Amino acid sequence: MIASAALPMDEDGPAHRFAVTPAVELLVLAVAIATALASYFIIAGTDAPQRLLAPPLVALLLVANLVPGIALLMLLGRRVAMRRAARSPVGGGGRLHVRLVALFSIVAAVPMLLVTIFASLLFQYGVQFWYSDQARGMLENATALAQSSYARQLNRWQEATVTMAADMSGYLQEKSLQGPDFSGFFLQQVYYRSLSEGALFKVTPQGDIQTFAIVNPYEIDFARQVTPAAIAELRAGKTAVVTVTGERIQTITMLPGSDELFLYAGRVEDTKLLSGQTVRANEVLKSYRSLLARSRRLQLTFNAALLLISLLIVGIAVWIALAVADRLVRPVGELVDAARRVEGGDLTARVPDPRSRDEVGTLARAFNQMTGRLEEQNTELVTANGQLESRRALIEAVMAGVSAGVIATGRDRTITITNDSASGLLGTGVGSGNLVGRKLVDVAPELDAMLDSGDREAIVEVGQAGDVRTLAVRIARPATGPILTFDDITQQLLDQRRAAWSDVARRIAHEIKNPLTPIQLAAERLQRRYGAKTEMQDGTFSRLTDTIIRQVGDLRRMVDEFSSFARMPKPVFREESLVDAARQALFLHEVAHPGIGFHLVQDDPGLTLVCDRRQMGQALTNIVKNAVEAIETRGEPDGSVTMTLTEAGNSVSIAVADTGIGLPADRDRIVEPYVTTRARGTGLGLAIVKKIIEEHCGTIGFSDRPGGGTLVTMIFDAKALAALDQGASAPELAGEGQLHTMTRNRT
């Protein structure tokens, strides 16, 4: 019952049916207190409190108190073990501590119970004889015998002295004290009686001692041996007075028939031996009687001592169990702590080198060897991973620094690596990291279709209407999956087409311009010479020549546009009033189109800009002209064109908004040469405007106006233009502005 209460409860075994709780501990404590109270009432309620209790009863009470006491110690040890286990990193609920405490407690308690019962019974049955009537009678008889021997010894010398006094009294009745034979007779009496000394004396009324005969070989002070008290007792009728002084037995008696003569006799004896035996016998008897009176208390004290010693031994066993448990659990805890550190990634965790060569020490050394090897392997892996990371960082840096897009895919065409340039060129609108893990067909179906074709190089157009890019794609096909690299050549193709159209424009202008002058001159001469003669008839000749002259003028204007596109004159940069240029551009069209509202919005004071006044006016006039034509194409009776001039930091922007038909679907190509949406247009106006703006370090953009119409935005770098006014190379800065424009378009 005790062991089961202290053993830890295993959740997986039968012990799960009984768990040690504080209620169980309180129950055991209550049983211990109840047993102690019952034992007290049993002991206090027995008759004859000076007699021993029955040994079986005492042993039963001892066991009854010892069992719950041991149980309390075991439960206390269990609680301490649980608290220590709670602070230990091992975990497990302190089961090992509790099991060791229970084991040591059982090992100490069971033999202790048996030994305690045996010792109690052995002691009680052993001492029971000495508290019996036989032992008491034997001690009393021995004491009486010692006292009788001592009394007989004293009585012997008393009788010898009394007999000598009778003989002396008979001698004095016949003879006198002054007779010559008295001294011999007295000496003979002392010798015959085996006395050591003797004296015949008389006590005067004044208390003085008058000696008549004395035998004093030891030369004692005879007068000091006779006390008035002894003389008074003799005169009172006592036969003899016996005293023991030092090593002498002294007897004083009165001679019969005389009330004045006294006889003193002394015998040298070992009085210490005689009196000591008697004293010791009396003391032994007294002690024995005291033991008899304290017999039950001694019996209970002995058994209580047995109880306390037994509990002390069990407590020491529990303490040893706790110490041994700590000693055994400590290396296990160190192993668990090191294992948890390894689990957390700390491969430098080691168990302290054990001194013992047992299984735990072998396990600790094996663990240290394992973690050492893991640390070495992890170091190698970290080094290799660092090298791979460095290479990856280098590749990423290279990929991030190049303008070409790079996409690496797996065998299933899932994107594994990409760069930001690829995301920008494909127009996905997300970062490169968000492309990883997606299918290539979902990101760029055109590139996926190219993989199916098996080509290694191709020109592919990607994007939706309005944002179409032309990419030059190259494909590598390693075993891990295809790798695609591509460049945006949209601007390059545009530049090539522009250069080609410029060359075509020069050739067309040259070929057309040569016959125009003769044709015009011939028509004018015909009109001057024959106009007056033919006009009188039907006027047909005049109309025909006018038609020729007018068409020649149209062709000349077309040739001028071709010439302007093919070779723009070098701009001359000076600080000009941008407001005046804007007003002139609006005024020209305001007079020609009074039904359209023209508005100029500007910041005060008026803006100035370093530019070529003629080319800037040409560009603004062309844009306003396109806006007016868009309004007229829409067919509404009224419309509006609003030009807004603003300055922000080092940039100046011009925004032209109209309420026309808006931008076409292929709006990105409207600045290309010979691309037009009008039947009579040449498609060179916006191309010339774009070229002028780029030479002025600016950019042009087209967007939809809120509410309908078109919004054209031109942004100029005022700082770069100011540098041109300070004598910088115009072609160099124009190229810088063109490169800036190409970079913006590519982005």
Phi, psi and omega in degrees: 000320181291316182296318181293332179285332183263339181291147178291147182272123178272125183291339183261354185245186181295337181294350179296341181284347179222123181237140179280117180238167175305331178295321177295318179297317177296323178296315178297319178297319179295321178297318180298317180293318179296320179295318179296317178295318179297320178296321180296315181292326177295317182289318183287338185268358181280151177284165177053072184296347179266007178253154180292147172282159179296131181305318178298323180294316180296318179296321179295317177296323179298313180294320181298326178275331183287322184297306179294332176295316177297320179298319178296319178298319179294320178293322176297316176299322179297318180295317178298318179298319180296320179292319177295321179295328179294329177274351182276144178284356184289319185082199179087004176074015179073024184294320181296316177302312184295320180295319179294319177299315180296318182296311180295323179295317179294316180299324180277328188283316185297307176298326181295320176300313181295315181295321180296315178297314181297315181295320180297311180295318181298315180296314185292317177291332179290319183270354183296327180296319185289345175257014180272173180293325180298314180295320180295318179295322180296316180292321179294319178296319180296320179293319179295323179296317179296319179294321180295320179297318180294320180292322180294322180296314178294322181293327180299309183287334174293316180294322179297319181292317180297318180296318179298321179296323179294319179295320179294323179294321179293321179295319182288338176290335181260327184231175185255160178293335183269007181288152183294338184268358185292319181297318179295319180297319181294318178295321179297321180295319179295319182291315181296328182276002181059035178271153181271335182198159180198161181202141174249122188216171181225142180252119182285162177302333179280356180093006179278154182255127179244115187266135178254329179206142182210140171240113187222073181291334182268000176053055178273163177277094187298320184299329182280345180278338181262117183256148177302328181295319179295319180296321180294320179295321180293317180293336178282353176117359180286142185291311183207154177242119182251128176231151177245115182233115180063241180256019185239145169253112186250135181231132177237131179219165181258138179294136179298137177084007180220141178250013181238331184268135179235151180241129177249133178223136179230146180228125177280116182223165173278080185290333180295321179294314182295312182288326180295318178299318180293315180297315181296320178297319178294320179294319178299316180296322179293317178296319180298318178295325175294321177295322177299321179290332182253018186299314181292321180296320177296321179298315180290324179297317179298314181291326175295321176297319176300318180297313182294318179296320179297314178296322178298317179296318178295319178298318176298321178297319178295318178297318177297321179298318178295318179296317179295320179298317177298320180295322180282324185280334183303309177296327177294318177297320177297321177296316180296316180297316178295321179297320178293324176295320176296319178299325179280358176105358179271095182277000175274001181295133179223152174269135177307140184298116183287145177279331182282156179249030181270193183296322180295319177297319177298318178297318180296316179295320177296322178295317179297319177297319180296313181293326177297316179293320177298320179296318178298313180296321179294323177298316177298317179295320179296319178298313178297318179295325177296318177297315178297321180294321178296316178296318179297318178297321178297314179298317179296320179296317178296315181296323180288334182274343181270151179278342180286146176274142180230130176225123174253133182236161174275185180295332178271012178064031171269131183292126179250325180221140175203168178236172183294329180297321179297317179298319179291320181291325180279348178065038181283335180080006179233163179290165181296328180295330180282347177279335183295132180096349179268159178284142180296326181294333178281333182271311182217090180300329180296318178292322178296321178294327178294325176298324179292331183287338180085001179288154178258336178220143179194163174254123186232139173258128181235159178108175180259175181302132181094343179216062182262130178242144176257121184245138170264111189252138172234141186236129169250141185238075174285178183291333184283342181143158183296147175236123183250132172237137184210151180236147176276112180251018181300310180292325178297315177296321178297318178295320178297314179297321179296317178296320179295317179291328175297317178296317177298318180298319178297316181294316180296316180300319181293317183289325183279323188292330183298312182275353185292317183295314177297321181297316181294317180296320180295319180295320180293320179293319177299318182293323181288321184280315188252000183295318183291326182287319185275342184290335181289336184277280184225357179076008182292320182298319181294318180295321181293315179295322176298321178297317179299313182298317181295316180294323175298321176297319178297317179297323179295319176298319178298319178296322178298319178296317177301318181294319179297319180291320184290322184211093178289142177293153181294125182289148176248112187269124173216159177286118183236160176278112181291330180294319180295318179298320180293318180295320179295319179297318180288324184295321181300318182276336179293323178290320183283337183228080182290343180280351181254138179271128179246130185229141177238123179245125184217162174270144176267137356284179183298143183281146173238155182209138174287115184198176170268113188300318183293314182292322179295319177295321178299316181296314181295320179297320180294320181292317178296322178299315178297323179294318179296318180295325177294323178291318180294324178295327179294332173083014178272147183294332181231159178194180182211148174233122183240126177248126184242126178251124180223156178230131179222107180066236181263013182237148177237131182239144175237121180243126179244116181246135178230168180250034183278205186284347179093184184278151175286172180295319180267064188287340182285346184257004185289344177267359177282151179296141175065023173251116183214156178253001180253151186293323184259008182279150178270342182077019181250349184298303181292330176296319177293320178299315180298322180292321178295316183294321179295322177292342176261026175056044182228177178228154179232140180221149182238136179209167180279137177278135176301125182097356179112145180109193186235146175236115178255126184240126176241128182238127183244143176274098184295326181294316179294322178293325177296325177295327177295324180290340181270009174103014178288162181289119182294314180298324180295313180289328176295321176295324177295319178293323179293319176297321177298320179294317179297322180295318179295317180296320181292323178294000000 
